[in-house]
Amino acid sequence: MTQSPLPQQALIAIVGTGAMGAGIAQVAAAAGHPVKLLDNRPGAAEKAVAGIRAQFAKMAEKGKLTAAAAQAAGERLIPVSSLTDLADAALVTEAIVENLEAKQTLFSDLEAIVGADCIFGTNTSSISVTAIGAALKRPERLAGLHFFNPAPLMALVEIVSGLATDKAVADTLFATATAWGKTAVHAKSTPGFIVNRVARPYYAEALRLAQEGAADYATIDACCREAGGFRMGPFELMDMIGHDVNFAVTNSVWRAFYNDQRFLPSLIQQELVDAGFYGKKTGRGFYDYREGAVKPAAQTEAAQTPTGKITVFGESTAADALVERLQHSGLSFSRAPDVDGRIAEIGRATIYVTDGRSATQRAAETSVANTVLIDLALDYSKATRLAIAAAEQCEAAAVSAAIGLLQAAGFAVSRFLDVPGLAVMRTVAMLANEAADAVNQGVCSEAAADSAMRLGVNYPCGPLAWADQVGVAAIRDVLAHLGASYGEDRYRISPLIQRAVFAGRNIHD
């Protein structure tokens, strides 16, 4: 049976009125609920109410709310000074300090005050909901109600069930968040829930590439944006989040998974934290944000001449997009059936999409010395930049011709050191692998994993849908080749991906 949301007249209480607490209060009040706000800092609740009312007024000025609706929403906000003032709440959710003992104490105190039907929600992003509930007499009433910052704008809410959480409680919160205009997803209480767990490879693979000297920060960021379609590159994003926060979350997930190498923190980021270079908030991170500093440009190959006969092979998305783009270039070319997965030839150069092997390894194993690899793109017909790598055996003239061909097709070309998997391909493969493992371990559904990553961190495509688009077998091969290249458990393949390949199906089938 579908659970109903909390009725509009139900009182919502918010404990902790910082950015997250105030944001959740704004969402609840806009949805029609009376909302009480409590904070242990003198005057903080009143300040939050004033700030939210100002936000409603701005929305009215911009025509997003009528003046009457903005006034009514603001009047539904009630600052209070004591836990006893929350006795009539139907839902109490906290957005206090990320400390287990503090959260346990708060909810334990509330149990003696609120009614038996009151639901407890925690906005924790990293603490076990099961552990918080362990201190309660009735832990079944507690669930995670995890909003993303800024809560009024971000669409996603993770509904997190601890071991003792009553299904009806989780379903009520799911329905309530949906009624508030959010996209809710169910998750099990495991480290990082969905988003903070599945997102780790976006940072980790970029940090690994930087540590190996594959390319500089600006170039890796540009490739992730301009080929991968990500809104921000990983280094830009870490600088914006703050390395103190991002590194702490990575360490928390790593420790919670008993030092699983998949979540291994980076020495590069440790150095930034040790130096106090937290990113934008301190003026320095991977980039320099101080006055007068100039952000470095991505490394882009100088214009090359596409000399030699051009042949495009097969009918893959990359080959078809190359044909479409070359038709506007004035270059003549021919098409031929697929031969060993190659995308194109120009002169003596043979171009492939990376499969997780280095170009040097692939050239040695296929006896195609002049091997040039291109990175994955979300949409090869629209991408503006591609990363490439050339085998050490590859002749300089062949590399130049391949670069010239891609430039003629309208790509800015960034040449990487010959690392396995380049940037976008290895990142997408690892994001899909982590999402698949979360599903395989019962943390969430396939649809929830994809929705969470699109809406929680603005990925251009859900990682499992992306794997289906690339081909699950291709993703499996990339992971296998990365694992063989590095000899690390970090790249072990999720059983869900393995089963999909063996069954000959997509993950979402």
Residue pairs with C-beta under 8 A, 6 or more apart in sequence:
2 171
2 175
3 168
3 171
3 172
3 174
3 175
4 172
4 175
5 172
5 175
5 176
5 178
5 179
6 12
6 33
6 90
6 91
6 119
6 172
6 176
6 179
8 31
8 32
8 33
9 33
9 34
10 33
10 90
10 91
11 33
11 34
11 35
11 36
11 88
11 89
11 90
11 91
12 25
12 28
12 33
12 34
12 35
12 36
12 89
12 90
12 91
12 93
13 35
13 36
13 37
13 38
13 86
13 89
13 91
13 92
13 93
14 21
14 22
14 24
14 25
14 28
14 35
14 36
14 37
14 38
14 92
14 93
14 94
14 95
15 21
15 38
15 39
15 83
15 86
15 92
15 93
15 94
15 95
15 96
15 106
16 38
16 39
16 94
16 95
16 96
16 97
16 123
17 25
17 37
17 38
17 39
17 44
17 45
17 47
17 48
17 95
18 95
19 149
19 150
20 95
20 123
20 147
20 149
20 151
21 37
21 39
21 48
21 94
21 95
21 96
21 123
22 37
22 48
22 51
22 52
23 147
23 149
23 150
23 151
23 152
24 93
24 95
24 123
24 145
24 147
24 151
25 35
25 37
25 48
25 52
25 77
26 52
26 55
26 56
26 151
26 152
27 147
27 151
27 152
27 180
27 181
27 182
28 35
28 180
29 35
29 52
29 73
29 74
29 76
29 77
30 56
30 73
30 152
30 180
31 179
31 180
31 181
32 76
33 76
34 76
34 78
35 76
35 77
35 78
36 78
36 79
36 80
36 85
36 86
36 89
37 45
37 48
37 49
37 77
37 78
37 79
37 80
38 45
38 79
38 80
38 81
38 82
38 83
38 85
38 86
39 45
39 48
45 79
45 80
45 81
46 79
48 79
49 74
49 77
49 78
49 79
52 74
52 77
53 74
53 77
55 152
56 65
56 70
56 71
56 73
56 74
57 70
57 74
59 65
59 70
60 66
60 67
60 69
60 70
65 73
80 86
83 109
83 110
83 113
84 113
86 92
86 110
86 113
86 114
87 113
87 114
87 115
88 115
89 114
89 118
90 117
90 118
90 119
91 118
91 119
91 120
91 121
91 173
91 176
92 110
92 114
92 118
92 119
92 120
92 121
93 120
93 121
93 122
93 123
93 145
94 103
94 106
94 107
94 120
94 121
94 122
94 123
95 123
96 102
96 103
96 106
98 124
98 125
98 126
98 127
99 127
100 127
100 128
100 131
100 132
103 122
103 124
103 127
103 132
104 131
104 132
104 134
104 135
104 136
105 135
107 120
107 122
107 132
107 133
107 135
107 136
107 142
108 135
108 136
110 118
110 120
111 136
111 137
111 138
116 138
118 141
119 141
119 142
119 143
119 169
119 172
119 173
120 136
120 141
120 142
120 143
121 142
121 143
121 144
121 145
121 173
122 129
122 132
122 142
122 143
122 144
122 145
122 146
123 144
123 145
123 146
123 147
124 132
124 144
124 146
125 146
125 193
125 196
125 249
126 191
126 192
126 196
126 249
126 252
126 253
128 162
128 189
128 191
128 256
129 142
129 143
129 144
129 160
129 161
129 162
129 165
129 189
130 139
130 162
130 163
130 164
130 189
131 162
132 142
132 162
133 139
133 140
133 142
133 162
133 163
133 164
133 165
134 164
136 142
139 162
139 164
139 165
140 164
140 165
140 166
140 169
141 166
141 169
142 162
142 164
142 165
142 169
143 159
143 160
143 161
143 162
143 165
143 169
143 170
143 173
144 158
144 159
144 160
144 161
144 162
144 187
144 189
144 193
145 157
145 159
145 160
145 173
145 177
146 157
146 158
146 159
146 160
146 193
147 154
147 156
147 157
147 182
148 154
148 156
148 157
148 195
148 456
154 455
154 456
155 182
155 183
155 455
156 182
156 183
156 184
156 185
156 195
156 451
156 452
156 455
156 456
157 177
157 182
157 183
157 184
157 185
158 184
158 185
158 187
158 193
158 194
158 195
158 452
158 456
159 170
159 173
159 174
159 177
159 184
159 185
159 186
159 187
160 187
160 188
160 189
160 193
161 167
161 170
161 186
161 187
161 188
161 189
162 189
163 189
165 189
170 186
173 184
174 184
174 186
175 184
177 184
178 184
183 451
183 455
185 194
185 444
185 445
185 448
185 451
185 452
186 444
186 445
186 448
187 193
187 194
187 443
187 444
187 448
187 452
188 441
188 442
188 443
188 444
190 197
190 438
190 441
190 443
191 197
191 252
191 253
191 256
191 257
192 198
192 200
192 249
192 252
192 253
192 256
193 443
194 438
194 443
194 444
194 448
194 449
194 452
194 453
194 456
195 452
195 453
195 456
195 457
196 249
196 253
197 253
197 434
197 438
197 443
198 431
198 434
198 435
198 438
198 449
198 452
198 453
198 463
199 431
199 453
199 457
200 250
200 253
200 262
200 263
200 434
201 262
201 427
201 430
201 431
201 433
201 434
202 230
202 234
202 237
202 427
202 431
202 457
203 234
203 237
203 238
203 246
203 250
203 266
203 269
204 250
204 263
204 264
204 266
204 430
205 234
205 423
205 426
205 427
205 430
206 220
206 224
206 233
206 234
206 235
206 423
206 427
207 234
207 266
207 268
207 269
208 266
209 215
209 220
209 416
209 419
209 423
209 426
210 216
210 217
210 220
210 235
210 268
211 266
211 267
211 268
212 417
212 419
213 417
214 220
214 416
214 417
214 419
214 422
214 423
215 223
215 299
215 387
215 414
215 416
215 417
215 423
216 296
216 299
217 233
217 235
217 286
217 287
217 296
218 235
218 287
218 295
218 296
218 297
218 298
218 299
219 298
219 299
219 387
219 414
219 416
220 233
220 234
220 235
220 423
221 232
221 233
221 234
221 235
221 236
221 298
222 233
222 298
222 385
222 414
223 233
223 298
223 375
223 385
223 386
223 387
223 414
223 422
223 423
223 424
224 230
224 233
224 234
224 423
224 424
224 427
225 231
225 232
225 233
226 383
226 384
226 385
226 412
227 375
227 376
227 377
227 378
227 383
227 384
227 385
227 386
227 387
227 423
227 424
228 376
228 377
228 378
228 423
228 424
228 427
228 428
228 460
229 377
229 378
229 379
229 383
229 460
229 461
230 458
230 459
230 460
231 458
231 460
232 240
234 427
235 285
235 286
235 287
236 286
236 287
238 246
238 269
238 279
238 285
238 286
239 279
239 280
239 285
239 286
239 287
239 289
240 279
240 280
241 279
242 278
242 279
242 280
242 281
243 269
243 272
243 273
243 277
243 278
243 279
243 285
244 273
244 278
246 269
247 265
247 269
247 270
247 272
247 273
250 263
250 265
250 266
250 269
251 265
253 263
254 260
254 263
254 264
254 265
257 263
260 489
261 488
261 489
261 490
262 434
262 489
262 490
262 492
264 490
272 278
272 285
272 286
275 284
276 282
277 284
277 285
278 285
279 285
279 286
279 289
280 289
283 289
283 290
284 290
287 293
287 295
287 296
288 295
298 385
298 412
298 414
299 414
299 415
300 385
300 412
300 413
300 414
301 403
301 407
301 412
301 413
301 414
301 415
303 404
303 407
304 400
304 401
304 403
304 404
304 407
305 400
305 401
305 404
306 331
306 346
306 401
306 404
306 405
306 407
306 408
307 346
307 347
307 397
307 400
307 401
307 404
308 346
308 347
308 348
308 349
308 401
309 334
309 345
309 346
309 347
310 326
310 331
310 332
310 333
310 334
310 344
310 345
310 346
310 405
311 333
311 334
311 335
311 336
311 344
311 345
311 346
312 319
312 322
312 323
312 326
312 333
312 334
312 335
312 336
312 343
312 344
313 319
313 335
313 336
313 337
313 338
313 339
313 342
313 343
313 344
313 345
314 337
314 338
314 339
314 341
314 342
314 343
315 338
316 338
316 343
316 353
317 380
318 343
318 353
318 374
318 377
318 380
319 343
319 344
320 380
320 381
321 379
321 380
321 381
322 343
322 344
322 380
322 409
323 333
323 335
324 381
325 381
325 409
325 410
326 333
326 408
326 409
328 410
329 408
329 409
329 410
331 405
331 408
340 366
341 352
341 353
341 355
342 350
342 351
342 352
343 351
343 352
343 353
343 374
344 350
344 351
344 405
345 351
346 401
346 402
346 404
346 405
347 397
347 398
347 401
348 370
348 395
348 397
348 398
348 401
349 370
349 372
349 394
349 398
349 399
349 401
349 402
349 405
350 368
350 370
350 371
350 372
351 372
351 373
351 374
351 402
351 405
352 362
352 371
352 372
352 373
352 374
353 373
353 374
353 375
353 376
353 425
354 373
354 374
354 375
354 376
354 389
354 420
354 421
354 422
354 425
354 478
355 362
355 474
355 477
355 478
355 481
356 420
356 421
356 425
356 426
356 429
356 477
356 478
356 479
356 480
356 481
356 482
356 485
357 365
357 420
357 481
357 485
358 389
358 391
358 418
358 419
358 420
358 485
359 371
359 372
359 373
359 389
359 390
359 391
359 392
359 394
359 418
360 391
360 392
360 393
360 418
361 420
361 485
362 368
362 371
362 373
362 391
363 369
363 370
363 371
363 391
363 392
363 393
363 394
364 391
364 393
369 391
369 393
369 394
369 395
370 391
370 393
370 394
370 395
370 398
371 390
371 391
371 393
371 394
372 388
372 389
372 390
372 391
372 394
372 398
372 399
372 402
373 388
373 389
373 390
373 422
374 386
374 387
374 388
374 406
374 422
375 386
375 387
375 388
375 422
375 423
375 424
375 425
376 422
376 424
376 425
376 428
376 470
377 383
377 386
377 424
378 424
378 460
378 461
378 466
383 411
384 410
384 411
384 412
385 411
385 412
385 413
385 414
386 406
386 411
386 412
386 413
386 414
387 414
387 415
387 416
387 422
387 423
387 424
388 402
388 403
388 406
388 413
388 414
388 415
388 416
388 422
389 415
389 416
389 417
389 418
389 419
389 422
390 398
390 399
390 402
390 415
390 418
391 418
392 418
399 415
403 413
403 415
406 413
407 413
416 422
416 423
420 426
420 481
420 482
420 485
420 486
421 429
421 478
421 481
421 482
425 478
426 478
426 482
428 463
428 466
428 467
428 470
428 475
429 467
429 475
429 478
429 479
429 482
430 479
430 491
431 453
431 459
431 463
431 466
432 463
432 464
432 466
432 467
432 475
432 497
433 475
433 479
433 491
433 493
433 494
433 497
434 463
434 494
435 449
435 450
435 453
435 462
435 463
435 464
436 464
436 467
436 494
436 496
436 497
436 507
437 494
437 496
438 444
438 449
439 445
439 446
439 449
439 464
439 496
440 494
440 495
440 496
444 452
446 464
446 507
446 508
447 508
449 462
449 463
449 464
450 461
450 462
450 463
450 464
450 465
451 462
453 459
453 462
453 463
454 460
454 461
454 462
461 469
464 507
464 508
465 508
467 475
467 497
467 507
468 506
468 507
468 508
472 497
472 500
472 501
472 505
472 506
472 507
473 501
475 497
476 493
476 497
476 498
476 501
479 491
479 492
479 493
479 497
480 491
480 493
482 491
483 489
483 490
483 491
483 492
483 493
496 507
497 507
500 506
500 507
500 509
